[in-house]
Amino acid sequence: DAKTTQPTSMDCAEGRAANLPCNHSTISGNEYVYWYRQIHSQGPQYIIHGLKNNETNEMASLIITEDRKSSTLILPHATLRDTAVYYCIVRVPYSGGSYIPTFGRGTSLIVHP
Amino acid sequence: ETGVTQSPTHLIKTRGQQVTLRCSSQSGHNTVSWYQQALGQGPQFIFQYYREEENGRGNFPPRFSGLQFPNYSSELNVNALELDDSALYLCASSPGTSGSSYNEQFFGPGTRLTVL
């Protein structure tokens, strides 16, 4: 049962903003949205997370719609090193009280010169 | 501050064998999670350990088991290896204060397991 839907691939010109969408229409009120990225042959790297409000850090901005059914990760000035697979994750409640992070296939972002 | 480390980097086993993968968590992190990532797929959650107890498990059979030690390092054991177990196995640690929250995870580089 997929919790998030992302485009398979996107491309962006170097120096331009990369906007990566994620659909999480079944998200519940207490679930956070997390974004990670995975550069080839490395482990995933945390980018940002949010609940309701828009968030910004040194890496990216996260825009969450008012109904929380979708979000957009924004890399304001993409560089070639931002080429990676980007995962949008929603915490899935586990019966034991913990949360199971569910990764989909992610979006393969290619930044070109 | 040392990041998450995993050993070995690569491993080749044959079907039916058993394998143990190891992970050293980042300093100060008491929660460790293991993931399996098949080629072209996203990481799939196997289980999570908090203070030496398993406190979350994904849809993996019992032949996937684990341990967390008092220093919060961890092992993933897989018995009766199958061809489909060939994958990148990722370990991630986090500074979970209660074990029941999902905090930012720090991933290791992974162990590439090939089952022949």
Interface residues (C-beta under 8 A of the other chain):
Chain A: Y32 Y34 Y36 S41 Q42 G43 P44 Q45 Y46 H49 V85 Y87 R91 Y94 G96 G97 S98 Y99 I100 P101 T102 F103 G104 R105 G106
Chain B: V4 S33 Y35 G40 Q41 G42 P43 Q44 F45 Q48 Y50 N55 G56 R57 G58 L90 A92 G99 S100 S101 Y102 E104 Q105 F106 F107 G108 P109 G110
